[in-house]
């Protein structure tokens, strides 16, 4: 009897060890489809932009509208082993004009994150796997002291960005396009407004297409420089902004 019990205990220990050490098959992460990178793929956006420059007694607003095309034009293998894709960006003022290349950005995607380098600034656009209320920092690769020029003004716009998936796998109407349930994701890359600064960046992505809409409001109050917010309290940003920009881009074509 004792021998039987001993053999039974040994069997249980052996079986438990086997189960514990079993390697599970990796689960496919289909959320990476929100950041596709494929040679020859392009998206055309309609862009509206307002740039603010401070001036005595108010602000100057420079408003422009144009079309922007982003095309995945090439790639290289980086030292890290990741594939770095080149994004050729072209601009035209109307649909009748020819495209003019303005700059080349880069993008990459690993199993854990998607990054995009814009004007030598590396943004952490997503972290995988994506899900509703997933959070990360879009500017974790950018020093908070980084200064950029907007118009003729200097700004430090990349402090304290907190990114979050606010809608995941939903349906949406974007421009003239309709997308079904399970195809669209909304990401808040930053949402800061304390009355003296505003850092608002909101993006929409579609599976196997990528970024389809974006709204930016990167603004500093003109009263911030004055050191007195009396004349700015309660006034909309279009009135009180001393420097910065508002940008809206919406997809109008893709392949």
Secondary structure, DSSP 8 states (H G I E B T S, - for coil): -HHHHHHHHHHHHHHHHHHHH--------GGGGGG---TT-EEEEEEEEEEEEEETTEEEEEEEEEEEEEEEEEEEE-TTS-EEEEEEEEEESSTTS--EEEEEEEEEE-SSEEEEEETTEEEEEEESS--TT-EE-TTTTS-TT--EEETTEEE---SS--EEEEEEEEEEEETTEEEEEEEEEEEEEEEEE-SSEEEEEEEEEETTTEEEEEEEEEEEEHHHHHT--TTTTT--HHHHEEEEEEEEEEEEEE-
